[in-house]
Amino acid sequence: MSNLNFSINGKSIRPTLYEGKTRQFTIAVDEPETLGGKDSFPNPVEYILAGYAGCLNVVLNLVAKEKNIQLNDIKINIEGDINPAKFLGFSEKERAGFQFLNVYIDIDSPSSDQEIDELIHVVKERCPVNDNLSHPTPINYFITTNTILN
């Protein structure tokens, strides 16, 4: 199977507001007022959590269907702490990203605990966002500048 390519293309609207387009959707990212933004849209790390929860939902339903596991209802809540000291330039010691993520999945199903445990194991292996969050991903930067030299 060939690779699928996903992308977002956009620009900075103001120091804390980014607006991008992906497929036919416009996505905006802002920061809460406590981090200098206007709190007009979710911030980048909230989008990470939403993307993770959404991916888990898709893969849970996909794998359950493959394994003939009935899912009556799924609730997914994810939380994590970030110490803003590095992000704000106050410390070099802190990690900039999440210190941990807690994933709470509440599944209403007539299946046994063992079947649900096996389902979750497969989901964790097959969820692309789980893979990206659990393993380093190579990131390549291509920078262009519009500098006028005198």
C-alpha positions in Angstrom: 0.0 0.0 0.0 1.4 3.4 -0.9 1.9 6.2 1.7 -0.8 8.8 2.3 0.3 12.4 2.6 -1.3 14.9 4.9 -0.5 18.5 5.1 -1.5 21.9 6.5 -0.6 25.2 4.8 -1.0 28.5 6.5 0.4 31.6 8.0 0.8 33.7 11.1 -2.1 36.1 11.5 -0.7 37.6 14.8 1.9 36.4 17.3 -0.3 33.8 18.8 -2.8 33.1 16.0 -2.0 30.7 13.1 -4.5 29.9 10.4 -4.0 27.0 8.1 -5.9 25.0 5.5 -6.0 21.2 5.2 -8.1 19.7 2.5 -11.3 21.8 2.5 -11.0 22.8 6.2 -9.6 26.0 7.8 -8.0 25.4 11.2 -7.1 28.2 13.5 -4.8 27.9 16.5 -4.5 30.5 19.3 -3.3 30.6 22.9 -5.3 31.4 26.0 -5.0 34.9 27.5 -2.7 33.6 30.2 -0.2 32.7 27.5 -0.6 36.0 25.6 -3.3 35.0 23.2 -6.9 36.1 22.8 -8.3 32.6 23.5 -10.2 32.6 20.2 -9.3 29.0 19.3 -7.8 25.9 20.9 -4.1 26.0 21.4 -1.6 23.7 19.7 -1.4 21.2 22.5 -5.2 21.0 22.8 -5.2 20.0 19.1 -2.7 17.3 19.9 -5.0 15.9 22.5 -8.1 16.2 20.2 -6.1 14.5 17.4 -5.1 11.7 19.7 -8.6 11.2 21.0 -10.1 11.3 17.5 -7.5 8.8 16.2 -8.2 6.4 19.1 -11.9 6.6 18.4 -11.4 5.8 14.7 -9.0 2.9 15.4 -11.1 1.5 18.3 -14.2 1.3 16.0 -12.2 -0.1 13.1 -10.5 -2.9 15.1 -13.7 -3.7 17.1 -15.5 -4.2 13.7 -12.7 -6.5 12.5 -12.9 -8.5 15.7 -16.7 -8.5 15.9 -16.7 -6.7 19.2 -19.8 -4.8 19.9 -19.2 -1.2 21.1 -22.3 0.5 22.5 -20.6 3.7 23.5 -17.0 5.0 23.9 -15.9 8.0 25.9 -12.3 9.2 25.5 -10.7 11.8 27.8 -7.1 12.7 27.7 -5.1 15.1 29.9 -1.5 16.0 30.4 0.6 18.5 32.2 3.0 21.0 30.5 5.4 23.2 32.5 5.5 26.4 30.5 8.9 27.5 31.8 10.9 26.3 28.8 8.3 27.4 26.3 8.3 30.9 27.8 12.1 31.0 28.0 12.4 31.0 31.8 14.3 27.6 32.1 16.4 25.3 30.0 15.9 22.4 32.5 12.2 21.8 31.9 10.8 19.8 29.0 8.8 21.9 26.6 6.2 19.2 25.9 3.8 17.1 27.9 5.4 15.5 31.0 2.8 12.7 30.7 -0.5 11.9 29.1 -3.3 10.1 30.9 -5.8 8.4 28.6 -9.2 7.5 30.0 -11.3 5.2 27.8 -14.7 4.2 29.0 -16.2 1.4 26.8 -19.7 0.2 27.0 -19.6 -3.3 25.5 -21.0 -6.8 26.3 -17.5 -8.2 25.6 -15.3 -9.7 28.2 -12.5 -7.8 30.0 -10.0 -10.0 28.1 -11.5 -9.1 24.7 -11.4 -5.4 25.6 -7.8 -5.7 26.8 -6.8 -7.4 23.5 -8.7 -4.7 21.6 -6.9 -1.9 23.4 -3.5 -3.6 22.8 -4.2 -3.7 19.0 -5.5 -0.2 19.0 -2.4 1.2 20.7 -0.2 -0.6 18.1 -2.3 0.6 15.1 -3.2 4.2 16.1 -1.0 6.6 14.0 -1.2 9.4 16.6 -0.3 7.0 19.4 2.7 5.9 17.4 3.8 9.5 16.8 3.4 10.4 20.5 5.1 7.2 21.7 8.2 7.2 19.3 10.5 9.9 17.9 9.5 11.0 14.5 12.1 12.5 12.1 11.3 16.2 11.4 12.9 18.0 8.5 12.9 21.8 8.4 13.1 23.7 5.1 13.6 27.4 5.8 13.3 30.2 3.3 13.9 33.9 4.0 13.1 37.1 2.2 16.2 39.0 3.3 17.4 42.1 1.5 21.2 42.4 1.6 22.7 45.9 1.4 
